[in-house]
């Protein structure tokens, strides 16, 4: 398996890991998102107000959960931030 396929598989596995914490295995709740960010990217999101705003920005269809498509937007955004940091 190529590195890119491996990286995509890892992102899918990460989504399933956190989406699988409650009854809905197809979406990430606000709590699951909080758990994921605190575990995977410590320090990224601070207080509850910041988490709420971040969650709202990800929840494009405003259904109160983050789908896999919305998660991919998060990953893409984080990759752009990382690229900017590394380019400096």
N, C-alpha and C positions, 0 to 999 in steps of 0.2 A: 504494500500500500504506500502511495506517495505521501510526502509530508503534508501537502495541502489537504488531501482526503483524510489523513489522520487528524489534522487540526479541526476539520469540520465535524468529524465523528466525535471528537472530544467535546466540542460545543454542544452537539446534540445530547451527548451523555450528561453534560452538566445541566442542561435544561430539564431532562427527565429526572435527574436526581432531586432537584428542588421542586419541580412540579408534582412530584410523587409524594410529597409530605402530607397532603390532605386528600380528600375524596376525589377531587378533580385532577386527574393525571395529565390533562391536556393544556392546562394553564398554570400560571404562577400568580399566587395571591400576593397581597402587599406584605404579609408576614414572611412568605417564602422568598420574596424579593429581598426583604431585609436580611433574612438568614443568608441568602446567597451573597449579597454584597459584603456583609460583615465577614463572611468566611473567605470569599474569593478575592475581594478587593478592600482590605481593611482601610478604614479612614476615608473612604470615598463619600459616604453619606453620613452626616452627623446626626442631628436631632430628628424628632418625629416630623416636624414641619418640613424639613428638607426632604425627608423620605417621601412624605405625602406629595410634595411638588414633583419630585422625580418620578414617582409612580404615575401620577396624572399625565406627565409628559410622555410616558411610554404607552399608556393605555389609549391608543389612537381611536378605538371605536367606543370608548367610554363605557365598557361593560363591567368595569371593576376588577378586571383580571388582565394579565399579560399573556397573550397567545405566543406560539412559537414565532410567528411572523413579527410580532412586536418585539420579542426577545432578540431577533436578528437585527432589528434596528438599533437596539441597545449595544449589541456586539460591534456593529459597524461604527457607531458613534465612539465607542471606547477605542476602537482601532485607530480612528482619525485623531483622537486626543493623544494616544500613544505615539503615533507617527510624528505629530507636532513636537512632542516632548523630546523624541529621539533626534529630530532634525535640528534642534537648537544647539 
